[in-house]
Amino acid sequence: MKSIWPKYRRDLQNTAQVPPTTLTQTQTPQSVTVPLSNKAKLLLIILIALASMLTYKRAGA
């Protein structure tokens, strides 16, 4: 898990850098906003799962 975590962090940083420009340029077209929302949902689900697992392990230990 520890080796996988930095990779997701890097992906988060990359996605965090991209949206501001893409959102300002493409707010109206749905074809562009839908894939972004799907990717965001997947990232959020993965992050929530990882965060809950980490906090659960800390609470258990």
VMD Tcl script that builds the backbone (N, CA, C; Angstrom):
set m [mol new atoms 183]
animate dup $m
set s [atomselect $m all]
$s set {name element resname resid chain x y z} {
  {N N MET 1 A 0.832 -1.203 0.000}
  {CA C MET 1 A 0.000 0.000 0.000}
  {C C MET 1 A 0.870 1.259 0.000}
  {N N LYS 2 A 1.940 1.246 0.782}
  {CA C LYS 2 A 2.773 2.444 0.872}
  {C C LYS 2 A 3.405 2.784 -0.474}
  {N N SER 3 A 3.753 1.747 -1.264}
  {CA C SER 3 A 4.384 1.998 -2.558}
  {C C SER 3 A 3.362 2.529 -3.564}
  {N N ILE 4 A 2.074 2.160 -3.370}
  {CA C ILE 4 A 1.032 2.611 -4.314}
  {C C ILE 4 A 0.581 4.035 -3.974}
  {N N TRP 5 A 0.583 4.378 -2.686}
  {CA C TRP 5 A 0.050 5.672 -2.244}
  {C C TRP 5 A 0.699 6.874 -2.938}
  {N N PRO 6 A 2.057 6.975 -3.014}
  {CA C PRO 6 A 2.682 8.135 -3.671}
  {C C PRO 6 A 2.217 8.301 -5.114}
  {N N LYS 7 A 1.947 7.178 -5.804}
  {CA C LYS 7 A 1.505 7.255 -7.199}
  {C C LYS 7 A 0.170 7.983 -7.280}
  {N N TYR 8 A -0.774 7.644 -6.403}
  {CA C TYR 8 A -2.072 8.321 -6.416}
  {C C TYR 8 A -1.899 9.799 -6.057}
  {N N ARG 9 A -0.981 10.065 -5.153}
  {CA C ARG 9 A -0.729 11.459 -4.780}
  {C C ARG 9 A -0.242 12.238 -6.002}
  {N N ARG 10 A 0.660 11.606 -6.774}
  {CA C ARG 10 A 1.191 12.265 -7.967}
  {C C ARG 10 A 0.062 12.516 -8.965}
  {N N ASP 11 A -0.816 11.512 -9.146}
  {CA C ASP 11 A -1.942 11.677 -10.062}
  {C C ASP 11 A -2.825 12.826 -9.587}
  {N N LEU 12 A -3.044 12.909 -8.284}
  {CA C LEU 12 A -3.875 13.979 -7.733}
  {C C LEU 12 A -3.259 15.342 -8.022}
  {N N GLN 13 A -1.958 15.444 -7.845}
  {CA C GLN 13 A -1.284 16.717 -8.098}
  {C C GLN 13 A -1.406 17.075 -9.578}
  {N N ASN 14 A -1.248 16.080 -10.462}
  {CA C ASN 14 A -1.363 16.346 -11.898}
  {C C ASN 14 A -2.771 16.806 -12.243}
  {N N THR 15 A -3.794 16.116 -11.716}
  {CA C THR 15 A -5.173 16.487 -12.014}
  {C C THR 15 A -5.503 17.841 -11.388}
  {N N ALA 16 A -4.904 18.118 -10.224}
  {CA C ALA 16 A -5.176 19.394 -9.563}
  {C C ALA 16 A -4.614 20.554 -10.378}
  {N N GLN 17 A -3.534 20.299 -11.099}
  {CA C GLN 17 A -2.938 21.361 -11.903}
  {C C GLN 17 A -3.722 21.577 -13.200}
  {N N VAL 18 A -4.361 20.512 -13.703}
  {CA C VAL 18 A -5.035 20.621 -15.004}
  {C C VAL 18 A -6.397 21.316 -14.959}
  {N N PRO 19 A -7.335 20.927 -14.064}
  {CA C PRO 19 A -8.713 21.426 -14.112}
  {C C PRO 19 A -8.901 22.937 -14.237}
  {N N PRO 20 A -8.186 23.803 -13.490}
  {CA C PRO 20 A -8.458 25.241 -13.564}
  {C C PRO 20 A -8.520 25.768 -14.992}
  {N N THR 21 A -7.580 25.374 -15.841}
  {CA C THR 21 A -7.565 25.875 -17.213}
  {C C THR 21 A -8.671 25.221 -18.030}
  {N N THR 22 A -8.840 23.906 -17.884}
  {CA C THR 22 A -9.841 23.203 -18.690}
  {C C THR 22 A -11.249 23.614 -18.279}
  {N N LEU 23 A -11.446 23.854 -16.983}
  {CA C LEU 23 A -12.781 24.227 -16.512}
  {C C LEU 23 A -13.167 25.609 -17.036}
  {N N THR 24 A -12.240 26.534 -17.006}
  {CA C THR 24 A -12.550 27.889 -17.461}
  {C C THR 24 A -12.808 27.899 -18.964}
  {N N GLN 25 A -12.073 27.081 -19.695}
  {CA C GLN 25 A -12.224 27.062 -21.150}
  {C C GLN 25 A -13.443 26.248 -21.582}
  {N N THR 26 A -13.718 25.153 -20.871}
  {CA C THR 26 A -14.783 24.247 -21.326}
  {C C THR 26 A -15.777 23.971 -20.209}
  {N N GLN 27 A -16.574 24.967 -19.852}
  {CA C GLN 27 A -17.595 24.737 -18.825}
  {C C GLN 27 A -18.902 24.257 -19.452}
  {N N THR 28 A -19.211 24.731 -20.666}
  {CA C THR 28 A -20.502 24.420 -21.272}
  {C C THR 28 A -20.571 23.042 -21.940}
  {N N PRO 29 A -19.594 22.623 -22.763}
  {CA C PRO 29 A -19.729 21.344 -23.472}
  {C C PRO 29 A -19.799 20.164 -22.506}
  {N N GLN 30 A -20.856 19.361 -22.621}
  {CA C GLN 30 A -21.028 18.225 -21.716}
  {C C GLN 30 A -20.059 17.100 -22.060}
  {N N SER 31 A -19.713 16.973 -23.345}
  {CA C SER 31 A -18.837 15.870 -23.774}
  {C C SER 31 A -17.478 15.964 -23.082}
  {N N VAL 32 A -17.072 17.172 -22.679}
  {CA C VAL 32 A -15.763 17.336 -22.036}
  {C C VAL 32 A -15.891 17.221 -20.517}
  {N N THR 33 A -16.981 17.733 -19.965}
  {CA C THR 33 A -17.143 17.743 -18.514}
  {C C THR 33 A -17.475 16.351 -17.977}
  {N N VAL 34 A -18.130 15.514 -18.766}
  {CA C VAL 34 A -18.524 14.182 -18.282}
  {C C VAL 34 A -17.314 13.299 -17.992}
  {N N PRO 35 A -16.353 13.150 -18.947}
  {CA C PRO 35 A -15.171 12.329 -18.648}
  {C C PRO 35 A -14.402 12.847 -17.425}
  {N N LEU 36 A -14.310 14.167 -17.290}
  {CA C LEU 36 A -13.601 14.741 -16.146}
  {C C LEU 36 A -14.299 14.356 -14.846}
  {N N SER 37 A -15.635 14.438 -14.845}
  {CA C SER 37 A -16.370 14.099 -13.624}
  {C C SER 37 A -16.211 12.619 -13.303}
  {N N ASN 38 A -16.198 11.780 -14.344}
  {CA C ASN 38 A -16.012 10.341 -14.108}
  {C C ASN 38 A -14.651 10.073 -13.500}
  {N N LYS 39 A -13.619 10.719 -14.056}
  {CA C LYS 39 A -12.268 10.537 -13.516}
  {C C LYS 39 A -12.221 11.043 -12.077}
  {N N ALA 40 A -12.859 12.181 -11.831}
  {CA C ALA 40 A -12.867 12.748 -10.478}
  {C C ALA 40 A -13.559 11.795 -9.513}
  {N N LYS 41 A -14.676 11.204 -9.974}
  {CA C LYS 41 A -15.413 10.268 -9.107}
  {C C LYS 41 A -14.532 9.073 -8.773}
  {N N LEU 42 A -13.857 8.529 -9.776}
  {CA C LEU 42 A -12.986 7.371 -9.541}
  {C C LEU 42 A -11.883 7.732 -8.558}
  {N N LEU 43 A -11.247 8.902 -8.772}
  {CA C LEU 43 A -10.172 9.331 -7.877}
  {C C LEU 43 A -10.703 9.515 -6.461}
  {N N LEU 44 A -11.897 10.114 -6.350}
  {CA C LEU 44 A -12.470 10.345 -5.028}
  {C C LEU 44 A -12.743 9.026 -4.326}
  {N N ILE 45 A -13.317 8.070 -5.070}
  {CA C ILE 45 A -13.619 6.757 -4.475}
  {C C ILE 45 A -12.338 6.092 -3.986}
  {N N ILE 46 A -11.295 6.137 -4.839}
  {CA C ILE 46 A -10.016 5.510 -4.475}
  {C C ILE 46 A -9.429 6.211 -3.247}
  {N N LEU 47 A -9.488 7.554 -3.258}
  {CA C LEU 47 A -8.920 8.310 -2.135}
  {C C LEU 47 A -9.672 8.004 -0.845}
  {N N ILE 48 A -10.999 7.989 -0.927}
  {CA C ILE 48 A -11.804 7.712 0.272}
  {C C ILE 48 A -11.491 6.321 0.798}
  {N N ALA 49 A -11.375 5.357 -0.115}
  {CA C ALA 49 A -11.074 3.982 0.299}
  {C C ALA 49 A -9.703 3.919 0.972}
  {N N LEU 50 A -8.708 4.551 0.340}
  {CA C LEU 50 A -7.355 4.536 0.911}
  {C C LEU 50 A -7.332 5.260 2.259}
  {N N ALA 51 A -7.967 6.427 2.313}
  {CA C ALA 51 A -7.974 7.209 3.549}
  {C C ALA 51 A -8.657 6.429 4.673}
  {N N SER 52 A -9.793 5.805 4.364}
  {CA C SER 52 A -10.513 5.049 5.393}
  {C C SER 52 A -9.678 3.868 5.864}
  {N N MET 53 A -8.981 3.213 4.929}
  {CA C MET 53 A -8.135 2.078 5.302}
  {C C MET 53 A -6.993 2.545 6.208}
  {N N LEU 54 A -6.367 3.678 5.834}
  {CA C LEU 54 A -5.247 4.187 6.630}
  {C C LEU 54 A -5.717 4.573 8.031}
  {N N THR 55 A -6.827 5.294 8.110}
  {CA C THR 55 A -7.333 5.724 9.420}
  {C C THR 55 A -7.769 4.516 10.238}
  {N N TYR 56 A -8.347 3.513 9.574}
  {CA C TYR 56 A -8.792 2.310 10.289}
  {C C TYR 56 A -7.589 1.570 10.870}
  {N N LYS 57 A -6.517 1.474 10.061}
  {CA C LYS 57 A -5.313 0.805 10.543}
  {C C LYS 57 A -4.731 1.568 11.734}
  {N N ARG 58 A -4.714 2.893 11.638}
  {CA C ARG 58 A -4.165 3.694 12.732}
  {C C ARG 58 A -5.004 3.527 13.990}
  {N N ALA 59 A -6.333 3.530 13.811}
  {CA C ALA 59 A -7.217 3.388 14.967}
  {C C ALA 59 A -7.054 1.996 15.587}
  {N N GLY 60 A -6.928 0.974 14.736}
  {CA C GLY 60 A -6.765 -0.387 15.240}
  {C C GLY 60 A -5.441 -0.552 15.962}
  {N N ALA 61 A -4.388 0.057 15.419}
  {CA C ALA 61 A -3.054 -0.073 16.016}
  {C C ALA 61 A -2.885 0.994 17.087}
}
mol reanalyze $m
mol bondsrecalc $m
mol representation Tube
mol addrep $m
